[in-house]
């Protein structure tokens, strides 16, 4: 069943690892996920590390921020 989850915790407690595990499990079940970050800079940092870590599994990773152009947003959404 589709569901929304919010993972909250202090710095260094493994939130990103838990989220990546959930992203991978969703991929195995042919589902899409979204990974939100509160800052554009943090979004770029997460994007780079997540893209590299999930590349061996053939998972497409895209980045959308408030700084993304309309053209970039349209391309990602397609």
NORQUIKA-V376612 format. One record per residue. N is the residue number from 1. RES is the residue in one letter. SS is DSSP state (2 for helix, 1 for strand, 0 for the rest). Layout:
{{N;RES;SS} {N;RES;SS}}
This chain:
{{1;X;0} {2;X;0} {3;X;0} {4;X;0} {5;X;0} {6;X;0} {7;X;0} {8;X;0} {9;X;0} {10;X;0} {11;X;0} {12;X;0} {13;X;0} {14;X;0} {15;X;2} {16;X;2} {17;X;2} {18;X;2} {19;X;2} {20;X;2} {21;X;2} {22;X;2} {23;X;2} {24;X;2} {25;X;2} {26;X;2} {27;X;2} {28;X;2} {29;X;0} {30;X;0} {31;X;0} {32;X;0} {33;X;0} {34;X;0} {35;X;0} {36;X;0} {37;X;0} {38;X;0} {39;X;0} {40;X;2} {41;X;2} {42;X;2} {43;X;2} {44;X;2} {45;X;2} {46;X;2} {47;X;2} {48;X;2} {49;X;2} {50;X;2} {51;X;2} {52;X;2} {53;X;2} {54;X;2} {55;X;2} {56;X;0} {57;X;0} {58;X;0} {59;X;0} {60;X;0} {61;X;0} {62;X;0} {63;X;0} {64;X;0} {65;X;0} {66;X;0} {67;X;0} {68;X;0} {69;X;0} {70;X;2} {71;X;2} {72;X;2} {73;X;2} {74;X;2} {75;X;2} {76;X;2} {77;X;2} {78;X;0}}
